[in-house]
Amino acid sequence: MIKLNGHFGSIRGRFSIRHLFLFSASALLVIVTYRPYSNNNNSAVVADNSQVIDFDRPTSKECRPVNKIAFMKTHKCASSTIENILFRHALRENLNVAMPLKGNYLSRTELFNRSSVLNTPWGGLAVDIFTLHNRWNREQVMALMGPSTFAFSVVRDPVDQFESLYNYMGLSATYKTDLKGFVRLLRTNQSVINHKPRGGLGRFGRNQIAFDWGVSPKLFDKDPDVIRDRIQQLDDEFELVLIAERMEESLVLLADRLCWPLEYVTHLDLNVRKPERTVRLEESERHVLGRWLNFDTDIYEHFCRRFDDHVARFNSFGQPDRMEEQVRLLRQFNLRLRERCVIQRVGNEKLRGKFLETHNDTFGYLIQPNKPDCDPYAMSEPAYLRLFREKLNRRAKMALKRNPFVHAPSIRTK
């Protein structure tokens, strides 16, 4: 028995002498053939078929853990919790995270371009994890990371997402009314709203999921067949789309597809808004908003159906209640985490240091001070970004010392 102690737990594996020999031989081959990695800066990406992973299958003894992961982080879809899982994985496996020179956006109103990562002091390093906000551009993400990258995203009921977005991002300043007043405007004079610019310097507004996923607002009022075709294209760009309202099942599927132990997706719910900062909408108001959020409504309904298919397939590779059992285990893991690590859930204004987020409308966690291995579960995004930038800077300097002729590329691609 060989025991591997990880950053947040232990993983045990059994290796026969034959397997150990094969592992040693493989390691020797890697050492002999090693050459420094450089990101592919060409517009064409050449796929090595031997490294392309079949993501559409359940975890089995033959699967290999996936470390090349692109998460399209959609706004207000419980994505901070998923991002934290990926950040912890990057720490545990010593992976590089795609990071712009500053801030927490890889792109804002424009589609993602890999130059936002390449034009940094660490631009010559390999990229393993892609998880910050951006406007999705699969071609550029794969050009940055390689064709074997596992790409996934998350969606939420569009009305609930818009309610959260409207209040969290201060869209009342854009539309000059609160959310209920906004709904009244939609009922009486929708053209006034449609001609308003998006809020947040163009980042936030109608059909936010579609906008985050790179869909042009020019398509929002197109024929339903055009919208349906574009959604199918988006379906082809993601190996998996999670559903925020079914987060536990989503994380079970994610762990399965990534060939991870279920413990890896143990989590605390992060960036949750305080109840007093939410607006309760009547059913008639929800209906009006849902019709206006037409593209996102179609996206959500499409991927809810796809999610049901994923769950059915997951159950078909075991007992009929396989998903139910895995969700029960995940809840146990989460309960143990809270009992061991959390002192109390508190408002963000009561947090300090690495746990302090940017918005006081949300909750965070007071963590046991004598258990440093608990910290990563509750660390804020700003704290992680500082940590990863320090790591990337150090690695880039070390790479430059090993090979003075290697430097970060400076390009602008289209």
C-alpha positions as CSV (number, residue, x, y, z in Angstrom):
1,M,0.0,0.0,0.0
2,I,1.3,3.4,-1.0
3,K,-0.2,6.4,0.8
4,L,-0.2,9.8,-0.9
5,N,-0.8,12.7,1.5
6,G,-2.4,15.6,-0.4
7,H,-3.0,19.2,0.7
8,F,-6.6,18.5,1.9
9,G,-6.7,14.8,2.6
10,S,-5.2,11.4,1.6
11,I,-5.6,9.2,-1.4
12,R,-4.7,5.6,-1.4
13,G,-3.8,3.4,-4.4
14,R,-2.6,-0.1,-4.8
15,F,0.3,-0.7,-7.2
16,S,1.6,-4.2,-8.1
17,I,5.3,-4.7,-8.8
18,R,4.5,-4.8,-12.5
19,H,2.7,-1.5,-12.3
20,L,5.5,0.1,-10.3
21,F,8.0,-1.1,-13.0
22,L,5.8,0.4,-15.7
23,F,5.5,3.6,-13.8
24,S,9.3,3.9,-13.3
25,A,9.9,3.2,-17.0
26,S,7.4,5.9,-18.0
27,A,9.0,8.4,-15.6
28,L,12.4,7.7,-17.1
29,L,11.0,8.2,-20.6
30,V,9.6,11.6,-19.5
31,I,12.9,12.7,-18.0
32,V,14.8,11.7,-21.1
33,T,12.4,13.4,-23.5
34,Y,11.7,16.5,-21.4
35,R,11.8,19.9,-23.1
36,P,10.5,23.2,-21.8
37,Y,6.8,23.9,-22.4
38,S,5.8,26.9,-24.4
39,N,2.2,27.9,-25.1
40,N,1.1,27.4,-28.6
41,N,1.0,30.9,-30.1
42,N,0.0,29.8,-33.6
43,S,-3.5,30.4,-34.8
44,A,-3.9,26.7,-35.7
45,V,-3.8,24.2,-32.9
46,V,-2.4,20.8,-33.8
47,A,-4.1,18.1,-31.8
48,D,-2.1,15.1,-30.5
49,N,-4.7,12.4,-30.8
50,S,-3.0,10.3,-28.1
51,Q,-3.7,13.1,-25.6
52,V,-7.3,13.8,-26.5
53,I,-9.5,12.5,-23.6
54,D,-12.9,11.0,-24.1
55,F,-14.9,13.0,-21.5
56,D,-18.3,11.4,-22.2
57,R,-17.9,8.4,-20.0
58,P,-18.2,7.6,-16.3
59,T,-15.3,7.2,-13.9
60,S,-13.7,3.8,-14.2
61,K,-10.5,2.1,-13.1
62,E,-9.0,3.1,-16.5
63,C,-9.7,6.8,-16.3
64,R,-7.0,9.4,-15.5
65,P,-7.5,12.5,-13.4
66,V,-8.0,15.6,-15.6
67,N,-5.8,18.6,-14.9
68,K,-6.4,20.7,-18.0
69,I,-9.7,22.4,-17.1
70,A,-11.5,25.4,-18.5
71,F,-14.5,26.7,-16.5
72,M,-16.6,29.3,-18.1
73,K,-17.6,31.3,-15.0
74,T,-21.1,32.8,-15.6
75,H,-22.2,35.7,-13.4
76,K,-24.5,34.9,-10.4
77,C,-24.8,31.2,-11.0
78,A,-23.0,29.9,-7.8
79,S,-19.8,30.0,-9.8
80,S,-17.7,31.3,-6.9
81,T,-18.1,28.0,-5.1
82,I,-17.0,26.1,-8.3
83,E,-14.1,28.4,-8.8
84,N,-13.0,27.8,-5.2
85,I,-12.9,24.0,-6.0
86,L,-10.7,24.6,-9.0
87,F,-8.4,27.0,-7.1
88,R,-8.0,24.3,-4.4
89,H,-7.2,21.8,-7.1
90,A,-4.6,24.1,-8.5
91,L,-3.0,24.4,-5.1
92,R,-3.1,20.7,-4.4
93,E,-1.6,19.7,-7.8
94,N,0.7,22.8,-8.1
95,L,-1.0,23.9,-11.3
96,N,-0.9,27.2,-13.2
97,V,-4.0,29.3,-13.3
98,A,-4.8,31.6,-16.3
99,M,-4.3,35.0,-14.9
100,P,-4.4,38.5,-16.4
101,L,-1.8,41.1,-15.4
102,K,-4.3,42.7,-13.0
103,G,-7.9,42.4,-11.9
104,N,-10.2,39.4,-12.0
105,Y,-11.5,39.5,-15.6
106,L,-9.8,37.7,-18.5
107,S,-12.0,39.8,-20.8
108,R,-15.0,42.1,-20.1
109,T,-17.1,43.2,-23.1
110,E,-14.9,41.7,-25.7
111,L,-14.6,37.9,-26.4
112,F,-11.7,36.3,-24.6
113,N,-8.3,36.5,-26.4
114,R,-5.4,34.5,-25.2
115,S,-3.2,37.6,-25.4
116,S,-4.6,38.7,-22.0
117,V,-2.6,35.8,-20.5
118,L,0.3,35.7,-22.9
119,N,1.1,39.4,-22.5
120,T,2.1,39.0,-18.9
121,P,5.5,38.2,-17.2
122,W,4.2,34.6,-16.9
123,G,2.9,34.3,-20.4
124,G,5.4,31.6,-21.4
125,L,4.2,29.2,-18.7
126,A,1.8,26.4,-19.4
127,V,-1.9,27.1,-18.4
128,D,-3.7,24.3,-16.5
129,I,-6.8,26.0,-15.0
130,F,-9.0,28.6,-16.7
131,T,-11.7,29.9,-14.3
132,L,-11.9,33.7,-14.1
133,H,-14.8,35.8,-15.6
134,N,-14.6,36.4,-19.4
135,R,-16.7,36.3,-22.5
136,W,-16.3,32.7,-23.8
137,N,-14.3,32.1,-26.9
138,R,-13.6,28.3,-27.1
139,E,-11.2,28.6,-30.0
140,Q,-8.9,31.0,-28.1
141,V,-9.2,29.0,-24.9
142,M,-8.1,25.8,-26.7
143,A,-5.3,27.7,-28.4
144,L,-4.1,28.7,-25.0
145,M,-4.5,25.4,-23.2
146,G,-4.5,22.6,-25.7
147,P,-7.2,20.5,-27.4
148,S,-7.5,18.0,-24.5
149,T,-8.8,20.6,-22.1
150,F,-12.1,19.8,-20.4
151,A,-14.5,22.7,-20.8
152,F,-17.6,23.2,-18.7
153,S,-19.9,25.9,-17.4
154,V,-22.9,26.4,-15.1
155,V,-26.4,28.0,-15.6
156,R,-29.2,29.1,-13.3
157,D,-32.9,30.0,-13.6
158,P,-32.6,33.2,-15.7
159,V,-35.1,35.1,-13.6
160,D,-33.4,34.3,-10.3
161,Q,-30.0,35.1,-11.9
162,F,-31.2,38.5,-13.2
163,E,-32.7,39.4,-9.8
164,S,-29.4,38.6,-8.2
165,L,-27.5,40.5,-10.9
166,Y,-29.7,43.5,-10.8
167,N,-29.2,44.1,-7.1
168,Y,-25.6,42.9,-6.7
169,M,-24.3,44.8,-9.7
170,G,-26.4,48.0,-9.0
171,L,-28.3,47.9,-12.3
172,S,-30.8,50.3,-10.7
173,A,-28.3,53.1,-11.5
174,T,-28.5,52.1,-15.2
175,Y,-32.3,51.8,-15.4
176,K,-33.1,54.5,-12.9
177,T,-35.5,52.2,-11.0
178,D,-35.6,49.2,-8.6
179,L,-36.3,45.7,-9.9
180,K,-40.1,45.9,-9.5
181,G,-40.1,49.2,-11.3
182,F,-38.0,47.6,-14.0
183,V,-40.6,44.9,-14.5
184,R,-43.4,47.5,-14.8
185,L,-41.3,49.2,-17.5
186,L,-41.1,45.9,-19.3
187,R,-44.8,45.6,-19.3
188,T,-45.6,49.1,-20.5
189,N,-42.6,50.3,-22.6
190,Q,-40.1,47.6,-23.3
191,S,-38.5,49.5,-26.1
192,V,-37.2,52.1,-23.6
193,I,-35.3,49.3,-21.8
194,N,-34.1,47.6,-25.0
195,H,-32.5,50.8,-26.1
196,K,-30.6,51.3,-22.9
197,P,-26.9,50.3,-22.9
198,R,-25.9,47.4,-20.7
199,G,-24.9,48.3,-17.2
200,G,-21.4,48.0,-15.6
201,L,-19.7,49.6,-18.6
202,G,-21.4,47.1,-21.0
203,R,-20.9,43.9,-19.0
204,F,-24.3,43.3,-17.3
205,G,-27.9,43.2,-18.6
206,R,-30.3,41.2,-20.7
207,N,-29.6,37.5,-21.3
208,Q,-26.5,37.5,-19.1
209,I,-25.7,33.8,-19.5
210,A,-25.8,34.1,-23.3
211,F,-23.7,37.3,-23.2
212,D,-21.1,35.6,-20.9
213,W,-21.0,32.7,-23.3
214,G,-20.0,34.9,-26.2
215,V,-23.4,35.4,-27.9
216,S,-23.9,38.7,-29.6
217,P,-26.8,40.8,-28.3
218,K,-27.8,41.2,-32.0
219,L,-29.1,37.6,-31.8
220,F,-31.4,38.1,-28.8
221,D,-34.5,38.9,-30.8
222,K,-33.8,36.7,-33.8
223,D,-36.2,33.9,-35.0
224,P,-36.5,31.0,-32.5
225,D,-34.8,28.7,-35.0
226,V,-31.7,30.9,-35.1
227,I,-31.6,30.9,-31.3
228,R,-32.0,27.2,-31.2
229,D,-29.1,26.6,-33.6
230,R,-26.8,28.9,-31.6
231,I,-27.7,27.0,-28.4
232,Q,-26.8,23.8,-30.1
233,Q,-23.4,25.2,-31.1
234,L,-22.9,26.2,-27.5
235,D,-23.8,22.7,-26.4
236,D,-21.0,21.4,-28.6
237,E,-18.5,23.7,-26.9
238,F,-18.9,22.3,-23.4
239,E,-18.3,18.8,-22.2
240,L,-20.7,19.5,-19.3
241,V,-23.0,22.3,-18.1
242,L,-23.9,22.3,-14.4
243,I,-27.3,23.4,-13.0
244,A,-27.0,25.8,-10.0
245,E,-30.3,24.6,-8.5
246,R,-28.9,21.0,-8.6
247,M,-25.4,21.8,-7.3
248,E,-24.8,18.6,-5.4
249,E,-25.7,16.4,-8.4
250,S,-23.7,18.8,-10.6
251,L,-20.6,18.4,-8.5
252,V,-21.0,14.6,-8.4
253,L,-21.1,14.6,-12.2
254,L,-18.1,17.0,-12.4
255,A,-16.0,14.8,-10.1
256,D,-17.0,11.8,-12.2
257,R,-16.1,13.4,-15.5
258,L,-12.8,14.7,-14.2
259,C,-11.9,11.3,-12.6
260,W,-11.5,12.9,-9.2
261,P,-12.3,11.5,-5.8
262,L,-15.6,12.9,-4.5
263,E,-13.7,14.6,-1.7
264,Y,-12.2,17.0,-4.2
265,V,-15.6,18.7,-4.7
266,T,-16.3,19.1,-0.9
267,H,-17.1,22.8,-0.4
268,L,-18.6,25.7,1.5
269,D,-21.2,27.7,-0.3
270,L,-19.4,31.0,-1.1
271,N,-20.6,34.5,-2.0
272,V,-24.1,33.8,-0.9
273,R,-26.2,37.0,-0.6
274,K,-27.9,38.0,2.6
275,P,-31.7,37.5,2.6
276,E,-32.4,41.2,3.1
277,R,-30.6,41.9,-0.2
278,T,-32.9,39.8,-2.3
279,V,-36.2,40.8,-3.9
280,R,-39.2,38.5,-4.0
281,L,-41.0,38.6,-7.3
282,E,-44.7,37.6,-7.9
283,E,-45.3,34.9,-10.4
284,S,-46.7,37.4,-12.9
285,E,-43.5,39.4,-12.6
286,R,-41.3,36.4,-13.1
287,H,-43.3,35.6,-16.2
288,V,-42.6,39.0,-17.7
289,L,-38.9,38.8,-16.9
290,G,-38.7,35.3,-18.3
291,R,-40.1,36.3,-21.6
292,W,-37.7,39.2,-21.9
293,L,-34.8,36.9,-20.9
294,N,-35.8,34.7,-23.9
295,F,-32.3,33.5,-24.9
296,D,-31.3,32.6,-21.4
297,T,-34.7,30.9,-20.8
298,D,-34.1,28.7,-23.9
299,I,-30.5,28.0,-22.8
300,Y,-31.6,27.0,-19.3
301,E,-34.4,24.7,-20.5
302,H,-32.1,23.1,-23.0
303,F,-29.4,22.3,-20.5
304,C,-31.8,21.2,-17.8
305,R,-32.9,18.5,-20.3
306,R,-29.3,17.6,-21.1
307,F,-28.6,17.4,-17.3
308,D,-31.4,14.9,-16.8
309,D,-29.7,12.8,-19.6
310,H,-26.4,13.0,-17.8
311,V,-27.9,11.9,-14.5
312,A,-29.7,9.0,-16.2
313,R,-26.5,7.9,-17.9
314,F,-24.6,8.2,-14.6
315,N,-27.2,5.9,-12.9
316,S,-27.1,3.5,-15.8
317,F,-23.4,2.6,-14.9
318,G,-24.3,1.2,-11.5
319,Q,-27.3,1.0,-9.2
320,P,-30.4,3.0,-10.2
321,D,-29.9,5.1,-7.1
322,R,-26.1,5.7,-7.7
323,M,-26.6,9.5,-7.9
324,E,-28.6,9.5,-4.7
325,E,-25.9,7.6,-2.9
326,Q,-23.1,9.9,-4.2
327,V,-25.1,13.0,-3.2
328,R,-25.6,11.5,0.3
329,L,-21.8,11.0,0.6
330,L,-21.0,14.5,-0.6
331,R,-23.4,15.9,2.0
332,Q,-21.6,13.9,4.7
333,F,-18.2,15.3,3.5
334,N,-19.6,18.8,3.5
335,L,-21.0,18.4,7.0
336,R,-17.7,17.1,8.3
337,L,-15.9,20.0,6.7
338,R,-18.2,22.6,8.4
339,E,-18.0,20.8,11.8
340,R,-14.2,20.7,11.6
341,C,-13.4,24.1,10.0
342,V,-16.2,26.6,10.5
343,I,-16.7,28.7,13.6
344,Q,-19.6,30.7,12.2
345,R,-21.1,32.0,9.0
346,V,-21.0,35.8,9.1
347,G,-21.5,38.9,7.0
348,N,-18.5,39.9,4.8
349,E,-18.0,43.1,6.9
350,K,-16.9,40.9,9.8
351,L,-14.2,39.2,7.9
352,R,-10.5,40.2,7.6
353,G,-7.4,39.3,5.6
354,K,-7.6,36.4,3.2
355,F,-11.3,35.7,3.8
356,L,-12.5,39.3,3.0
357,E,-14.5,39.5,-0.2
358,T,-15.3,42.7,-2.2
359,H,-19.0,43.0,-1.4
360,N,-20.6,43.3,2.0
361,D,-24.0,42.0,0.7
362,T,-22.7,38.5,1.1
363,F,-21.8,35.9,3.7
364,G,-18.4,34.4,4.5
365,Y,-16.9,32.2,7.1
366,L,-15.0,32.5,10.3
367,I,-12.5,29.6,10.1
368,Q,-10.8,27.7,13.0
369,P,-7.4,29.6,13.4
370,N,-5.5,26.5,14.4
371,K,-6.4,24.5,11.3
372,P,-4.6,26.1,8.3
373,D,-5.7,23.3,6.0
374,C,-9.2,24.7,6.4
375,D,-8.3,28.1,5.0
376,P,-8.5,27.3,1.3
377,Y,-12.2,26.4,1.5
378,A,-13.1,29.9,2.6
379,M,-10.5,32.1,1.0
380,S,-11.7,34.9,-1.1
381,E,-11.1,35.3,-4.8
382,P,-8.8,38.4,-4.2
383,A,-6.7,36.4,-1.8
384,Y,-6.3,33.5,-4.3
385,L,-5.4,35.9,-7.1
386,R,-2.6,37.4,-5.0
387,L,-1.4,34.0,-4.2
388,F,-1.4,32.7,-7.8
389,R,0.2,35.8,-9.2
390,E,3.1,35.4,-6.7
391,K,3.5,31.8,-7.7
392,L,3.4,32.6,-11.4
393,N,5.9,35.4,-11.1
394,R,8.3,33.0,-9.2
395,R,7.9,30.3,-11.8
396,A,8.4,32.7,-14.6
397,K,11.7,34.0,-13.1
398,M,12.9,30.4,-12.5
399,A,12.1,29.5,-16.1
400,L,14.0,32.6,-17.3
401,K,17.1,31.6,-15.2
402,R,17.1,28.1,-16.6
403,N,16.8,29.4,-20.2
404,P,17.6,33.1,-20.6
405,F,16.6,32.9,-24.3
406,V,13.0,32.0,-23.4
407,H,10.7,35.0,-22.8
408,A,7.0,35.7,-22.6
409,P,5.5,36.3,-26.0
410,S,4.1,39.7,-26.8
411,I,1.3,39.3,-29.3
412,R,-2.1,40.5,-30.2
413,T,-4.1,37.8,-32.0
414,K,-7.5,37.9,-33.6
